[in-house]
Amino acid sequence: MAASLQSVNPTLSRNLSSPNNSSSVAPFRSPFLRFDSTSVSRGFKPLVSFRNASSSAFVTRSAAEPQERKTFHGLCYVVGDNIDTDQIIPAEFLTLVPSNPDEYEKLGSHALVGLPAAYKERFVQPGEMKTKYSIIIGGENFGCGSSREHAPVCLGAAGAKAVVAQSYARIFFRNSVATGEIYPLDSEVRVCDECKTGDVATIELREGDSILINHTTGKEYKLKAIGDAGPVIDAGGIFAYARKAGMIPSAAA
Amino acid sequence: MASSVISSSPFVCKSSSSSKKDLGFSSFTKSSQISIHRCQKKSISRKIVSVMAPQKDRSPGTTGSVKTGMTMTEKILARAAEKSLVVPGDNIWVNVDVLMTHDVCGPGAFGIFKREFGEKAKVWDPEKIVVIPDHYIFTADKRANRNVDIMREHCKEQNIKYFYDITDLGNFKANPDYKGVCHVALAQEGHCRPGEVLLGTDSHTCTAGAFGQFATGIGNTDAGFVLGTGKILLKVPPTMRFILDGEMPSYLQSKDLILQIIGEISVAGATYKTMEFSGTCIENLSMEERMTLCNMVVEAGGKNGVIPPDATTLNYVENRTSVPFEPVYSDGNASFVADYRFDVSKLEPVVAKPHSPDNRALARECKDVKIDRVYIGSCTGGKTEDFMAAAKLFHAAGKKVKVPTFLVPATQKVWMDVYALPVPGSGGKTCAQIFEEAGCDTPASPSCGACLGGPADTYARLNEPQVCVSTTNRNFPGRMGHKEGQIYLASPYTAAASALTGHVTDPREFLQ
């Protein structure tokens, strides 16, 4: 193992602490198998939030944790199709560096400020830093446009927990999974047509059968299984996943 | 049967020689030796991802070698993952040849790199990272300026070989290292090579696919990961094939081709897929025109765009780099998830109307749309040939523009070409001279400029709800600044023609 890691990056070998738990990967799904949507992850662990996690959090996370049910509850904010990254976070705010805690918060205050004036109810009220909406409901191709990671980051920084959209653009989806900032979920129907901003909703993620419940309308919607992103989300983001797979050592002390 | 050292292989395979053009199969013993050294746990490294029923009662010799054809993208990724075969849907760890970042995403990517690998960690290979400040350069915005300074610190500390720095913001020419727009600079500086894997913290990294490589955009977190390991987890995309045949009309450019295609398949038509372009028309395109084509693949949702390398490619690349490379090509029996054919001789200049790159319309059908300004620039439409084309049209028309016409060369080199190269058919005039005679604004300092709006003081930013014809790549609400701004995406010819009339105009008005 050490030899293979050294070939990846010689400087990393200096940071090797005790071997991580990757030997106990029995329930861990091999990344090299193709996933079909029926054989997907057994449950969802909380996404790692880079805001709070210190590196040691990755070491303690192991594949043997009990599979949890995950729930999000709160108000919905409904948008349409093709919400691109310029609407999510206009380019003028990209001078803010997401890995800087102060600027991270500022990014959140600007979340979805690029939406046209037709959206009378704003995602973050002027003057506020956080949103009152935990769940964003979108249409097709949510997050299209730029690869800027500031997009999922600002949504998470603002306080949103999950997006339920009909479909996603790939870079936004990937960035959401990699950062753990916001949970990207696929609906099977056009939920955005049946929900209104301000509706109270709950999302329940469970094995093979996740749902969105709109308490205001009383309707329930099935959500698609998370698919290939499951193992990365389960592990807690790309770094934790890579540590589990033995690609990189456990974090530097 | 396959070697007993490797369990669970359903494949019966004969080793076949791997030629330059054809990866073929290598025997599993060989591939497993490589894979064991590559950070794969022994218990996983031999999982096979393709499935075929084992051939019982027949020895390998009688079945012959079973060859599954792969597309260019599949081959590039297979080789980068040190596998003999991949199929779409496979999640694989891929070795990265070049990682590019710029002033907007670089600080965040390095921030994550340090947080995850340690304050004292070193990047995986300081010669494979290219840092190109280009987005928010010529601005008084303190945070933007600070971000360039941050990148300078990181590059110094990590000994990064390629950092195209700028310190004197008042005079771009005083900065010998500064290049400008990252995707154009990558090509001009020889960082784009056939067969390689190039990642960048920018969605238009797909531009480099014009060189027959796998190139795609990633976020800060993925980039932070690559900085430390030189690897990335990728899902192999299926390939959509676009065959463009026929002779390109004199008034048509590759911007028209890609707008035509995006209008055909929509902004999500290629999501998670590769767009592979080939055909006689493609073969006759210059490298810069091929770059324009691949540049907007992301506007169709595409993961990457790719064009088979040929003499044009090799000629461009070999003049700019001495790093060895090995091109790959799609197999004859590769599988494509979609096939489109276009006869380009039948196509007409098109625009993308507000507010979506797939809102396609014929330029001539928009001739009643009054415009307020024209913008020629960006990685999509700010290269040397783009300015040459605009200048050629202005010269043919012999008139002055009716609206403010902003010109932002993508890189220092493009800027110099605009001022130095003679425009064919103009009697030796340079683009700059022709632009001046036509009444355009003076060509500005090279950068991404107003393509994405930017800080409030960005040159040519749309600060009012105006109508702009632009050679850039996106026209979603607020893209160039003002939320109610209306952006018509167009080719350089169409942009120049529109500047002359003050309305959206088909370039045939002046070119025939």
Chai-1 contact restraints between the chains, C-beta under 6 A:
chainA,res_idxA,chainB,res_idxB,connection_type,confidence,min_distance_angstrom,max_distance_angstrom,comment,restraint_id
A,S4,B,H37,contact,1.0,0.0,6.0,A-B,restraint_1
A,S4,B,C39,contact,1.0,0.0,6.0,A-B,restraint_2
A,V8,B,C39,contact,1.0,0.0,6.0,A-B,restraint_3
A,V8,B,T229,contact,1.0,0.0,6.0,A-B,restraint_4
A,N9,B,W124,contact,1.0,0.0,6.0,A-B,restraint_5
A,N9,B,T229,contact,1.0,0.0,6.0,A-B,restraint_6
A,T11,B,A121,contact,1.0,0.0,6.0,A-B,restraint_7
A,T11,B,K122,contact,1.0,0.0,6.0,A-B,restraint_8
A,N15,B,G118,contact,1.0,0.0,6.0,A-B,restraint_9
A,S30,B,I44,contact,1.0,0.0,6.0,A-B,restraint_10
A,S30,B,K47,contact,1.0,0.0,6.0,A-B,restraint_11
A,P31,B,N91,contact,1.0,0.0,6.0,A-B,restraint_12
A,F32,B,I44,contact,1.0,0.0,6.0,A-B,restraint_13
A,F32,B,K47,contact,1.0,0.0,6.0,A-B,restraint_14
A,L33,B,K47,contact,1.0,0.0,6.0,A-B,restraint_15
A,R34,B,V49,contact,1.0,0.0,6.0,A-B,restraint_16
A,R34,B,G89,contact,1.0,0.0,6.0,A-B,restraint_17
A,D84,B,F476,contact,1.0,0.0,6.0,A-B,restraint_18
A,D86,B,F476,contact,1.0,0.0,6.0,A-B,restraint_19
A,D86,B,G478,contact,1.0,0.0,6.0,A-B,restraint_20
A,D86,B,R479,contact,1.0,0.0,6.0,A-B,restraint_21
A,P90,B,G478,contact,1.0,0.0,6.0,A-B,restraint_22
A,A91,B,L452,contact,1.0,0.0,6.0,A-B,restraint_23
A,A91,B,G453,contact,1.0,0.0,6.0,A-B,restraint_24
A,A91,B,G454,contact,1.0,0.0,6.0,A-B,restraint_25
A,E92,B,G453,contact,1.0,0.0,6.0,A-B,restraint_26
A,E92,B,P455,contact,1.0,0.0,6.0,A-B,restraint_27
A,L94,B,V104,contact,1.0,0.0,6.0,A-B,restraint_28
A,T95,B,R143,contact,1.0,0.0,6.0,A-B,restraint_29
A,T95,B,A144,contact,1.0,0.0,6.0,A-B,restraint_30
A,V97,B,P107,contact,1.0,0.0,6.0,A-B,restraint_31
A,V97,B,G108,contact,1.0,0.0,6.0,A-B,restraint_32
A,P98,B,G108,contact,1.0,0.0,6.0,A-B,restraint_33
A,S99,B,G108,contact,1.0,0.0,6.0,A-B,restraint_34
A,S99,B,G111,contact,1.0,0.0,6.0,A-B,restraint_35
A,S99,B,I112,contact,1.0,0.0,6.0,A-B,restraint_36
A,G114,B,G478,contact,1.0,0.0,6.0,A-B,restraint_37
A,P116,B,P477,contact,1.0,0.0,6.0,A-B,restraint_38
A,P116,B,K483,contact,1.0,0.0,6.0,A-B,restraint_39
A,N141,B,V267,contact,1.0,0.0,6.0,A-B,restraint_40
A,N141,B,A268,contact,1.0,0.0,6.0,A-B,restraint_41
A,C144,B,V267,contact,1.0,0.0,6.0,A-B,restraint_42
A,S146,B,S203,contact,1.0,0.0,6.0,A-B,restraint_43
A,S147,B,D202,contact,1.0,0.0,6.0,A-B,restraint_44
A,S147,B,S203,contact,1.0,0.0,6.0,A-B,restraint_45
A,S147,B,G217,contact,1.0,0.0,6.0,A-B,restraint_46
A,S147,B,G219,contact,1.0,0.0,6.0,A-B,restraint_47
A,E149,B,G219,contact,1.0,0.0,6.0,A-B,restraint_48
A,E149,B,N220,contact,1.0,0.0,6.0,A-B,restraint_49
A,A169,B,G301,contact,1.0,0.0,6.0,A-B,restraint_50
A,R170,B,T271,contact,1.0,0.0,6.0,A-B,restraint_51
A,R170,B,Y272,contact,1.0,0.0,6.0,A-B,restraint_52
A,R170,B,K303,contact,1.0,0.0,6.0,A-B,restraint_53
A,I171,B,G217,contact,1.0,0.0,6.0,A-B,restraint_54
A,N175,B,G219,contact,1.0,0.0,6.0,A-B,restraint_55
A,A178,B,T221,contact,1.0,0.0,6.0,A-B,restraint_56
A,A178,B,D222,contact,1.0,0.0,6.0,A-B,restraint_57
A,T179,B,T221,contact,1.0,0.0,6.0,A-B,restraint_58
A,D228,B,N91,contact,1.0,0.0,6.0,A-B,restraint_59
A,I238,B,F225,contact,1.0,0.0,6.0,A-B,restraint_60
A,F239,B,E116,contact,1.0,0.0,6.0,A-B,restraint_61
A,G246,B,K41,contact,1.0,0.0,6.0,A-B,restraint_62
A,M247,B,C39,contact,1.0,0.0,6.0,A-B,restraint_63
A,I248,B,T229,contact,1.0,0.0,6.0,A-B,restraint_64
A,A252,B,G118,contact,1.0,0.0,6.0,A-B,restraint_65
